[in-house]
Amino acid sequence: LDRREEIMKKTEEKPICLSHSTDINVLEDIRDNLNKEVKIEDLSQLFKALGDPTRSKIIYALSQSPLCVCDISTLLDMTQSAISHHLRILRGQGLVKFRRKGKLVIYSLDDDHVFTVFKEGLKHVKHD
């Protein structure tokens, strides 16, 4: 059997089109990398967290200045409870962090990468 037929037998899904022009070694490398090197699930969860408009607004607000829950609540005209819920999700994804200042909790972006991802997404949707 040639290599393409071997791959077709290994996959129990729909067979690979025999007219593909991509080298079979390239396809094997891509599949291997998808399975072991790329953390697709983690990346999907990151984009899921950013996919909510409220959370995107929070990321934008925090890119401008560190803020407490009550400030974010005022900016977005939402309850503090709702904002806290969204911040918990963003914290879980490592997108925001907090520090205590007395009884006050101040949120900020976790690092520069967060704003870079956000800014690049904005560039993409603006098509500028």
C-alpha positions as CSV (number, residue, x, y, z in Angstrom):
1,L,0.0,0.0,0.0
2,D,1.2,3.5,-0.6
3,R,1.5,6.0,2.2
4,R,-1.8,7.7,1.4
5,E,-3.7,4.4,1.6
6,E,-2.0,3.6,4.9
7,I,-3.3,6.9,6.3
8,M,-6.8,6.3,5.0
9,K,-6.8,2.9,6.7
10,K,-5.6,4.5,10.0
11,T,-8.4,7.0,10.0
12,E,-11.9,5.6,10.6
13,E,-13.4,8.9,9.4
14,K,-14.1,9.8,5.8
15,P,-11.2,8.9,3.6
16,I,-8.8,11.5,2.5
17,C,-9.4,12.7,-1.0
18,L,-6.9,10.9,-3.3
19,S,-6.6,14.0,-5.5
20,H,-5.0,16.2,-2.8
21,S,-2.0,17.9,-4.0
22,T,-0.4,18.3,-0.5
23,D,2.5,16.0,0.1
24,I,1.5,13.2,2.4
25,N,4.4,13.9,4.7
26,V,3.1,17.4,5.3
27,L,-0.3,16.0,6.2
28,E,1.3,13.5,8.6
29,D,3.4,16.2,10.3
30,I,0.4,18.5,10.7
31,R,-1.7,15.7,12.3
32,D,1.1,14.7,14.6
33,N,1.6,18.3,15.7
34,L,-2.1,18.9,16.2
35,N,-2.2,15.9,18.5
36,K,0.9,16.5,20.6
37,E,2.4,20.0,20.3
38,V,-0.5,22.5,19.9
39,K,-2.7,23.1,22.9
40,I,-5.8,23.7,20.8
41,E,-8.2,23.1,23.7
42,D,-6.5,25.8,25.8
43,L,-6.5,28.2,22.9
44,S,-10.2,27.5,22.3
45,Q,-10.9,28.3,26.0
46,L,-8.9,31.6,25.7
47,F,-10.9,32.7,22.7
48,K,-14.1,31.6,24.4
49,A,-13.3,33.8,27.3
50,L,-12.6,36.7,25.0
51,G,-15.6,35.9,22.9
52,D,-18.1,37.4,25.3
53,P,-18.7,41.1,24.6
54,T,-18.8,42.0,28.3
55,R,-15.4,40.3,28.9
56,S,-14.0,42.1,25.8
57,K,-15.1,45.4,27.2
58,I,-13.5,44.6,30.6
59,I,-10.2,43.7,28.8
60,Y,-10.4,47.0,26.9
61,A,-11.1,49.0,30.1
62,L,-8.3,47.3,31.9
63,S,-6.0,48.0,29.0
64,Q,-6.5,51.7,29.8
65,S,-6.1,51.6,33.5
66,P,-6.2,49.2,36.5
67,L,-9.7,49.3,38.0
68,C,-11.7,48.0,40.9
69,V,-15.0,46.1,40.4
70,C,-17.1,49.1,41.3
71,D,-15.4,51.2,38.6
72,I,-15.9,48.5,35.9
73,S,-19.5,48.1,37.1
74,T,-20.0,51.8,36.6
75,L,-18.4,51.9,33.2
76,L,-20.4,49.0,31.9
77,D,-23.6,49.8,33.7
78,M,-23.8,46.3,35.2
79,T,-24.0,45.0,38.8
80,Q,-20.8,44.3,40.7
81,S,-21.9,40.7,41.0
82,A,-22.1,40.3,37.2
83,I,-18.7,42.0,36.8
84,S,-17.1,39.7,39.4
85,H,-18.4,36.7,37.6
86,H,-16.8,37.8,34.3
87,L,-13.6,38.7,36.1
88,R,-13.5,35.2,37.6
89,I,-13.6,33.7,34.1
90,L,-10.9,36.1,32.9
91,R,-8.7,35.3,35.9
92,G,-9.2,31.6,35.3
93,Q,-7.8,32.0,31.8
94,G,-4.8,34.0,33.1
95,L,-6.0,37.2,31.3
96,V,-6.4,39.4,34.4
97,K,-4.8,39.6,37.8
98,F,-5.6,41.5,41.0
99,R,-3.9,43.1,43.9
100,R,-5.3,44.2,47.2
101,K,-5.1,47.7,48.4
102,G,-6.6,47.6,51.8
103,K,-10.2,46.4,51.4
104,L,-10.1,47.4,47.7
105,V,-9.3,44.8,45.0
106,I,-7.7,46.4,41.9
107,Y,-7.7,44.4,38.6
108,S,-5.3,44.8,35.7
109,L,-4.3,42.8,32.6
110,D,-2.1,39.9,33.5
111,D,0.7,40.9,31.1
112,D,1.4,42.7,27.9
113,H,0.5,39.6,25.8
114,V,-3.2,40.0,26.8
115,F,-3.5,43.4,25.3
116,T,-1.4,42.3,22.2
117,V,-3.9,39.5,21.5
118,F,-6.8,41.9,22.1
119,K,-5.3,44.7,19.9
120,E,-4.6,42.2,17.1
121,G,-8.2,41.0,17.2
122,L,-9.4,44.6,17.0
123,K,-7.2,45.2,14.0
124,H,-8.6,42.2,12.3
125,V,-12.2,43.2,12.8
126,K,-11.6,46.8,11.8
127,H,-9.8,45.8,8.6
128,D,-7.8,49.0,8.8
